[in-house]
């Protein structure tokens, strides 16, 4: 497993005053352990970030405090959101001869055949598992190869994980890590309310225009009929006068 060295100094500043330490590029932290009193310390922020990126929460760190080296694990790290900058760290001092429990990341490798063949989608239900081992035997991660998952329902559970004999997995063996599920069917999109309203207005306008044309046509026809009737009546009167 990965191993790193980090220098630290005893910390006198506590409470809200630690904000000043952060402005100076220092990270407030504490060291504690079994049958040990908690010790307030401070470490260089950039050095801590470099070490933590290398070892994570399962790698041993030789923490050098006031000339004394302490084997520790990063047990808890408080982050500032949304920047994700470290605000405070807790280091757990371990006994190299006693087993410890830790959460280890699950790393997915390969490409599922079912995904490549567009049969289904890969769902990861667990991103880490709890293990127990001696501090220097803790794995950095546990890999899961999904290449052979070819059909809907295929899955890999905790009981299928392979680890070093010195590492015991404590998470429920029946817990599913990854599985192949049916692809999500996309439903046709419904028109937005505004678009639907515009469509209705367009139809109403078209019907209105059509009605106006029809009405105008009716008026022209009525006027034509009225004119013809008037001409016939005038002609009948003239003929009657001539007869007299």
C-alpha positions, 0 to 999 in steps of 0.5 A: 500500500502507499505510504507518505510522510507529512510534517506537522506542528502542535497547534495553540490556536483553537475555535474561530481563530483557526480562520487566521491559520487558513489564511496563512496556508495552514490546515487545522487538524487533530490526532487521536487514537485508541487510549490516546488523548487528542492532540491539536496540530496544524499542517501545511495545506498544500503539503497535505493536499499532495499527500492525501491525493497520493494515499487517500483514506486507506494509505498510511501516513508517517505524521512527524510531530515535534520530532515524533513519528506517528503512523496515522490514517486520514479518518475524517476530512471537512471540506468547504463547498462549493470549492472543496477546499479542506477546512479540517482533518482528523488523523487516527493514530494506529497500532501497526499490529492491530487490525483497523476498519476502513471504507475502501473505494470500488473501482469499475474496470472494463466495458460491459458487453450488454452496454456495448451491444446496446442491450442494457445500461450499467448501474453502480449501486455501491461506491465503497465497501468496509474492510478490516485489515492491518494498517499496512495491508489496507488496499487502496481500492478494490477493482470490479471487472464488468466486461462479462456482464452481457444480459439484463439482470447480470450482476456482481455482488460483494461476495464476488469481490476478490481481495488479498487473504489478509483483507476481510470485507465486512459489507453484506455479501449479498449487497449488489455492486453493479448490475445490468438494467433495462435501458430507459425508454424516452417518451415523446415530448409534449408541446410546451403550453406556450406552443400549444396556445400559439397553435390554437390561436393560429387555428382560430385565426384561420377559421375566422378568415375563412368565415369572413370570406364566406360572409363576403361572398354571401353579401355579394350574392345577395346584392346580385340577386337584389339587383336582378329582381329590381330590373325585372320589376322596372321592366314589368312597369314599363311594359304595363305603361306601353299597354295603356 
